[in-house]
Amino acid sequence: MAEHSDGLASGSDVTALREILGRFNDARCVFECAVRSLEQWQSLDEEDDARRSCDPEIVCLRHAQKLLADVYDDLDRATARVASNSGTNC
């Protein structure tokens, strides 16, 4: 990212970060939809819910879902800090 001579990010840097954050959020939403779809598909099975919720695939997907949400939140906070440090409120 280009920086001003005083070390602050420019408005275009903040805009670029927000665009990346938006694309990341779109991907995260698609992933969450896929997890819900898999869970619904599995619920059509006759097996009990307790076993199904411990399936390695579901456990892995839920863990990945949490990791993505955490990264999204970190990016969102960092973008807000950059925007506030640069005096840009995009």
N, C-alpha and C positions, 0 to 999 in steps of 0.2 A: 504494500500500500504506500502510496505517496504521502509524504508528510510535509507540513509547512516547515519553514526554517526554525520555528519555535518548538518543533517536535509534536505539534498537535495534528490529529487527523483532519483531513478536509471534509467538507460536506459530501463530496462525491464518494469518499471512503465510507462514510456512514451509510450512504444510500446503497453502496455495493454490499456492505455487510447485511443490511436489512433485506436486500434481494436474495442473498445466499440463505439467510435465516428463513425467508419465505419458502424457498425451494426445499430446504431441509424439513420444514414443517409439513409441506405437501407429501414428501416421501414418508415421513413419520406417520402421517394420517393413513396413507395407503397400507403401510405395514400394520398398523393397529386394526384396520379393516380386515386384513388377511388373517390376523390372529383371531378376531371375533368370528370370522367365517369358518375357520378351522374348528373353533370351539362349538359352533352351532352344528357343523357337519358331524362332529363327534357325538353331539347330544342325540343325534338320530339313532345312534347305536344303542343296543339294549343293555350295555354294561352299566355298572353303577357309577355315579358321579365322582365318588371318592377315588376310585382307581383312575378314572379318566383325567382328573385334575393333576395326577402325579405322572402322567405320561411324559417321558423325557422330551418329546417334541414340544409339548405345551409349556413345560417348565422352562425350556431353553428360549422359546419365543417370548414368554412373559419376562424373562430376565433381559433379553435383548430390548424389549419394549421399554423397560425401566431405564436401561442404560441410554437409549436414544432420548427418552424424555429428560433425563438428567443432563445430557450434553446439550439438548435444545435449550433448557433453562440456563445453563452456563453461558451459552452463546448469546442468549437474549440479554442477560445481565451485562455481559462484556460489551455488547453493542450499545446498550443504554449508557454505560460508563464512557465509551468512546464519544457518543453523541453529546453527553453532558460536558466532557472535557473540551470538545471542539466548539461548544456553544451552538451546536446544530440539533434541532429537535425534529428529526424526520419521522 
